[in-house]
Amino acid sequence: MKDNEVIAEALKDIHQREPFEKSLGRAVRRNDGKYEDYVRIMGSVRDLAYAGKLSFLEAAKKLAAQP
């Protein structure tokens, strides 16, 4: 799966009051990803969040919307 598809899956599966990072970890594991995949994807989310002064959730939504 593409990174944006994994992010979209994590956003759909996020539980109430759960950090996005935990949901992303589940989505990566479900798609047979490795820890390195999680670190790469979360790094992209963090970079966008810090650059745009967004929350991780807002940044993830933007990344998931990209083709």
RANORGI-V353107 format. One record per residue. N is the residue number from 1. OMEGA is omega in whole degrees, -180 to 180 (999 if undefined). NEAR is the number of other ideal C-beta (glycine too) atoms within 12 Angstrom. Layout:
N_OMEGA_NEAR + N_OMEGA_NEAR
This chain:
1_175_18 + 2_-180_17 + 3_-178_29 + 4_177_23 + 5_177_22 + 6_178_33 + 7_179_39 + 8_178_26 + 9_179_26 + 10_179_39 + 11_179_28 + 12_-172_19 + 13_-176_23 + 14_179_25 + 15_-180_13 + 16_177_7 + 17_179_8 + 18_177_17 + 19_-180_19 + 20_-178_33 + 21_-179_26 + 22_178_19 + 23_178_32 + 24_178_41 + 25_178_26 + 26_-178_23 + 27_179_32 + 28_180_29 + 29_-180_19 + 30_180_19 + 31_178_23 + 32_177_10 + 33_180_26 + 34_179_13 + 35_180_13 + 36_178_11 + 37_178_25 + 38_-178_29 + 39_180_18 + 40_-178_20 + 41_-180_38 + 42_176_32 + 43_178_20 + 44_179_27 + 45_-180_37 + 46_180_23 + 47_180_18 + 48_-180_28 + 49_-179_23 + 50_-179_15 + 51_-177_14 + 52_-178_17 + 53_-179_10 + 54_171_19 + 55_177_18 + 56_-179_32 + 57_179_23 + 58_179_20 + 59_179_30 + 60_178_38 + 61_177_24 + 62_180_23 + 63_-180_35 + 64_-179_31 + 65_180_15 + 66_179_17 + 67_999_9
